[in-house]
Amino acid sequence: AGGKGGVRFGTSGERESARDSAEHYYALISDGLHTYLSHRPLLLMGVKEEIAGFRRVSHYNALLHTEVDGNIEHLTAAEIAETTHSAARAEFQRLGAEVLAEFSEMRDRQRASSDSHQILEAARHGRVHKLCVRAGTELPDQGEDLLNAAAVHTLRKGGEVYILPQDQMAVTQSLCAILRF
């Protein structure tokens, strides 16, 4: 009566309530990932909106930037493995490019080096924090490949090593390192 329409009110609409519920669920999953995966990389696969919702609330710091949009139930295990491998390779390349950019922009040149002998010595003493190596390059010295030796020592002492494609590093730059101290 009176020709007035009804007024609906409340704390949230059904859509907001469903989103809040989903985000609460994603947050619980995110919290569990820290214990279960121990900061290992994680590739998100699923519906685009759900991936975005998970990223919004997740505190897990090892999510790959690459993601797979869509229903993965139709993929074979081999296809999932290949997709995961490609995503991990892309992430590794992205991180290596970031390290190379960080090296190029470092103002404190005492903590950066592209001298292979200096890097090898620093790697032996655990001083190499991040090392970039130009793919397909060898630096033989007294029967030992300096690049390989620097990479091995860096990894043994807890440093990071990135193998970058030849087109990302100058021909004259076989390796570069960011030093710890």
TAWO-V752168 format. One line per field, one symbol per residue. ss: DSSP state (h for helix, s for strand, l for the rest). phi: phi as a letter, one per 20 degrees, with the letter a starting at -180 (. if undefined). psi: psi as a letter, one per 40 degrees, with the letter a starting at -180 (. if undefined). A space follows every 10 residues. Layout:
ss: ???
phi: ???
psi: ???
This chain:
ss: llllllllll lllhhhhhhh hhhhhhhhhh hhhhhhhlll lssssslhhh hhhhhhhlll llsssssssl lhhhllhhhh hhhhhhhhhh hhhhhhhhhh hhhhhlllhh hssllhhhhh hhhhlllsss ssssllllls sllsshhhhh hhhhhhllls sssslhhhll llllsssssl l
phi: .nmeffddbr eaefffffff fffffffffg fffgffelmf fceecqfgff ffffgfdfdf edffffbdep fefeeeffff ffffffffff ffffffffff ffgfefeeff dcbcegffff ffffemeeec cdcfgmdccf blncefffff ffffffened ccedggfedf gedfbbcdef b
psi: ieeiiihhia diiddddddd dddddddddd ddddddeffi ihhhhahddd ddddddeieh efhidiihhi hedeiidddd dddddddddd dddddddddd ddddehdged eiiehddddd ddddefehdh hhhhieiigh hfehhddddd ddddddeeii hhhiideeii degdiiihid .
